[in-house]
Amino acid sequence: MKRTMRILLSIILCFSALLPIITYAETYNLGGTDMSISVDDTVWYVFTRDNIKNNSELEELGITYEAMYEILHNNEAYMDAILYYENGEYTELFVRKRALDTGIANLSNYKDSEVLELAKELAKKQGASTYSVYENRYKFARLEYTDSGYYLCEFYTVVNKDNYTFTFQSTSQFTDEEYAEIENIVDSVKFDVDTSIKEKKTSSFAESVLEKAIGGAVIGGIVGAVIAITNKKKKKSTESDETEIVNNTELD
């Protein structure tokens, strides 16, 4: 009997640990892309090209539909998500896609050493302090660096010849818990991979695709729907907070 109860208790605890993910992760199928991504919209403000029409959260933050439309389209972005902390800091996530054939059909088809080579060259371009290969279902070039006072953690890949970048930028250095949240979101990404698209590899990765891939990558920080706040902001707070919109420009 005790053994049975221990087994039942273990099962209950396992399901309890999973409940926050099951309950709160909202999956967004981004129109105009071949991907979906899950973000906890109980703590993040999540804006996509598909949901900004008559969006009450835009009104809550004091952002017009026109302003958010321009932020997304001018930056080749399909999602702009914002997470505020109680101390007034925030993290902003941008999902961007550039439909430009760089010679890579799907980055996941390449060796880790080749993806690392791409990450190294992208890091040079951005002045990134850290680069690596990040792999879940897919392979990403991962970069970490600072720019204009922001801390950035960025994941770049190519799927179906389209260039995808997931940029997390924060006003403070990422904690271990925030890194875990970042990786959890990236791990939620699912692509509809077209297996009929074949790679056109040559004997030299550098000669065949590297230069084009670096030129085609849409990377770097953005000043998008960055909100200047003067008091506590979500978890989804119902308090009225003073906000202002920062103009959309590429970070230098």
C-alpha positions as CSV (number, residue, x, y, z in Angstrom):
1,M,0.0,0.0,0.0
2,K,2.8,2.5,1.0
3,R,4.6,1.6,-2.2
4,T,1.5,2.3,-4.3
5,M,1.0,5.6,-2.4
6,R,4.6,6.7,-3.1
7,I,4.1,5.9,-6.8
8,L,0.9,7.9,-6.9
9,L,2.5,10.8,-5.0
10,S,5.4,10.8,-7.5
11,I,3.0,11.0,-10.4
12,I,1.1,13.9,-8.8
13,L,4.3,15.8,-8.2
14,C,5.5,15.3,-11.7
15,F,2.2,16.6,-13.1
16,S,2.3,19.5,-10.7
17,A,5.7,20.5,-11.9
18,L,4.4,20.6,-15.5
19,L,1.3,22.5,-14.7
20,P,2.7,26.0,-15.1
21,I,4.0,25.2,-18.6
22,I,0.8,23.5,-19.7
23,T,-1.4,26.2,-18.2
24,Y,0.3,29.4,-19.2
25,A,2.4,28.8,-22.4
26,E,0.4,30.3,-25.3
27,T,1.5,29.1,-28.8
28,Y,1.6,31.7,-31.6
29,N,1.6,30.6,-35.2
30,L,3.2,33.5,-36.9
31,G,1.6,34.4,-40.2
32,G,4.1,35.0,-43.0
33,T,6.6,32.5,-41.5
34,D,7.0,28.7,-41.3
35,M,7.1,28.6,-37.5
36,S,5.3,28.7,-34.1
37,I,6.6,29.8,-30.8
38,S,5.2,29.5,-27.2
39,V,5.4,32.5,-24.8
40,D,3.8,32.8,-21.3
41,D,1.4,35.6,-22.0
42,T,0.4,35.9,-18.4
43,V,3.7,37.7,-17.7
44,W,4.7,38.8,-21.2
45,Y,3.0,41.4,-23.4
46,V,3.0,39.6,-26.8
47,F,2.4,41.4,-30.0
48,T,2.5,39.8,-33.5
49,R,1.5,41.0,-36.9
50,D,-1.6,38.9,-36.5
51,N,-2.9,40.2,-33.1
52,I,-2.4,43.9,-33.0
53,K,-5.7,45.0,-34.5
54,N,-8.0,46.2,-31.7
55,N,-5.5,44.8,-29.1
56,S,-6.4,46.1,-25.6
57,E,-2.9,45.6,-24.4
58,L,-1.6,48.1,-26.9
59,E,-4.1,50.6,-25.5
60,E,-3.0,49.6,-21.9
61,L,0.6,50.5,-22.8
62,G,-0.3,53.6,-24.7
63,I,0.9,52.3,-28.1
64,T,-1.2,52.9,-31.3
65,Y,-1.9,50.2,-33.8
66,E,0.0,52.3,-36.4
67,A,3.1,52.5,-34.2
68,M,3.3,48.8,-33.6
69,Y,2.6,48.0,-37.2
70,E,5.6,50.1,-38.2
71,I,7.8,48.6,-35.5
72,L,7.1,45.1,-36.8
73,H,7.2,45.8,-40.5
74,N,10.2,48.2,-40.5
75,N,12.3,45.7,-38.6
76,E,11.3,42.5,-40.5
77,A,9.8,41.4,-37.1
78,Y,6.9,39.1,-36.6
79,M,6.7,39.2,-32.8
80,D,7.6,41.9,-30.2
81,A,7.1,40.6,-26.7
82,I,7.9,42.5,-23.5
83,L,8.5,41.3,-20.0
84,Y,8.6,43.9,-17.2
85,Y,10.2,43.3,-13.8
86,E,9.1,44.9,-10.6
87,N,12.3,46.9,-10.3
88,G,11.5,48.7,-13.6
89,E,13.9,46.7,-15.8
90,Y,12.6,44.7,-18.8
91,T,13.4,42.1,-21.4
92,E,12.2,42.4,-25.0
93,L,12.0,39.6,-27.5
94,F,12.0,40.1,-31.2
95,V,11.3,37.3,-33.7
96,R,12.5,38.4,-37.2
97,K,12.6,36.7,-40.6
98,R,14.4,37.7,-43.7
99,A,13.4,35.9,-46.9
100,L,16.8,36.0,-48.6
101,D,18.5,32.9,-50.1
102,T,22.0,32.9,-48.7
103,G,22.9,29.5,-50.1
104,I,21.7,27.6,-47.0
105,A,18.4,25.7,-47.2
106,N,18.3,24.6,-43.5
107,L,21.1,25.3,-41.1
108,S,20.3,22.1,-39.2
109,N,21.7,20.1,-42.1
110,Y,25.2,21.4,-41.5
111,K,27.9,20.1,-39.2
112,D,28.3,21.6,-35.8
113,S,31.7,22.8,-36.8
114,E,30.2,24.7,-39.8
115,V,27.5,26.3,-37.6
116,L,30.1,27.3,-35.1
117,E,32.2,28.9,-37.9
118,L,29.1,30.9,-38.9
119,A,28.5,31.9,-35.3
120,K,32.1,33.0,-35.0
121,E,31.8,35.3,-38.1
122,L,28.5,36.7,-36.9
123,A,30.1,37.4,-33.6
124,K,32.8,39.3,-35.3
125,K,30.2,41.3,-37.2
126,Q,28.3,42.2,-34.0
127,G,31.3,42.5,-31.7
128,A,29.9,39.7,-29.6
129,S,31.8,38.5,-26.6
130,T,30.4,34.9,-26.7
131,Y,29.3,32.6,-29.5
132,S,28.3,29.0,-29.6
133,V,26.1,26.4,-31.3
134,Y,22.7,25.9,-29.7
135,E,20.8,22.8,-30.6
136,N,17.4,21.4,-29.8
137,R,15.2,20.2,-32.6
138,Y,17.2,22.6,-34.8
139,K,20.7,24.2,-34.9
140,F,21.2,27.9,-34.1
141,A,24.2,30.2,-34.0
142,R,24.0,31.7,-30.5
143,L,25.5,35.1,-29.7
144,E,25.8,37.1,-26.5
145,Y,27.0,40.7,-26.4
146,T,26.2,44.2,-25.2
147,D,25.1,47.1,-27.4
148,S,24.1,50.7,-26.5
149,G,23.5,49.7,-22.9
150,Y,21.5,46.6,-23.7
151,Y,22.5,43.0,-22.9
152,L,21.6,40.7,-25.9
153,C,21.2,37.0,-26.3
154,E,20.5,36.1,-29.9
155,F,19.7,32.9,-31.8
156,Y,20.1,32.8,-35.6
157,T,19.1,30.0,-37.9
158,V,18.0,29.3,-41.5
159,V,14.9,27.2,-42.4
160,N,13.5,26.8,-45.9
161,K,16.1,29.3,-47.1
162,D,14.6,32.0,-44.8
163,N,16.8,33.6,-42.1
164,Y,15.3,33.7,-38.6
165,T,16.6,35.5,-35.6
166,F,15.3,35.4,-32.0
167,T,16.7,38.4,-30.2
168,F,16.4,38.8,-26.4
169,Q,17.6,42.2,-25.2
170,S,17.5,43.4,-21.6
171,T,18.4,46.5,-19.7
172,S,20.2,44.3,-17.1
173,Q,22.5,41.3,-17.3
174,F,20.6,38.0,-17.7
175,T,20.3,35.9,-14.5
176,D,20.4,32.1,-14.6
177,E,16.6,32.0,-14.2
178,E,16.3,34.4,-17.2
179,Y,18.6,32.3,-19.3
180,A,16.4,29.3,-18.5
181,E,13.3,31.2,-19.6
182,I,15.1,32.3,-22.8
183,E,16.1,28.7,-23.6
184,N,12.6,27.5,-22.8
185,I,11.1,29.9,-25.3
186,V,13.6,28.9,-28.0
187,D,13.0,25.3,-27.3
188,S,9.3,25.8,-27.9
189,V,9.9,26.9,-31.5
190,K,8.7,24.6,-34.2
191,F,9.3,25.0,-37.9
192,D,7.4,23.5,-40.8
193,V,10.5,22.2,-42.6
194,D,10.2,21.6,-46.3
195,T,12.4,18.5,-46.8
196,S,12.1,18.9,-50.6
197,I,14.5,21.9,-50.4
198,K,18.0,20.5,-50.9
199,E,21.3,21.9,-50.0
200,K,23.7,22.9,-52.7
201,K,26.9,22.2,-50.8
202,T,30.4,22.6,-52.3
203,S,33.6,21.3,-50.8
204,S,34.2,24.5,-48.9
205,F,31.5,25.8,-46.6
206,A,33.2,29.2,-46.4
207,E,33.4,29.6,-50.2
208,S,29.9,28.4,-50.8
209,V,27.7,30.1,-48.2
210,L,29.4,31.7,-45.3
211,E,29.8,35.2,-46.7
212,K,26.3,35.3,-48.1
213,A,24.9,34.0,-44.8
214,I,26.6,36.7,-42.8
215,G,25.3,39.4,-45.2
216,G,21.8,38.0,-45.1
217,A,21.5,37.6,-41.4
218,V,19.1,40.0,-39.7
219,I,20.8,40.4,-36.3
220,G,21.4,43.1,-33.8
221,G,19.3,45.0,-31.3
222,I,16.2,47.1,-32.0
223,V,14.5,49.9,-30.2
224,G,11.0,48.7,-30.8
225,A,8.0,49.0,-28.4
226,V,10.4,50.0,-25.6
227,I,8.4,51.5,-22.7
228,A,9.8,53.9,-20.2
229,I,8.0,53.2,-16.9
230,T,8.0,55.0,-13.6
231,N,6.4,52.4,-11.3
232,K,5.8,48.6,-11.1
233,K,4.6,46.8,-14.3
234,K,3.3,43.4,-14.9
235,K,3.0,40.2,-14.0
236,K,0.1,41.3,-15.6
237,S,-0.6,44.3,-13.4
238,T,-3.9,46.1,-13.5
239,E,-2.3,49.2,-12.0
240,S,-2.2,52.2,-14.3
241,D,1.4,53.0,-15.2
242,E,2.8,56.0,-16.9
243,T,4.4,55.1,-20.2
244,E,5.9,56.6,-23.3
245,I,6.9,55.3,-26.6
246,V,10.5,55.3,-27.8
247,N,10.9,55.8,-31.5
248,N,11.7,52.8,-33.6
249,T,15.3,52.8,-34.8
250,E,18.1,50.3,-35.2
251,L,20.7,50.3,-32.4
252,D,24.0,51.7,-33.4
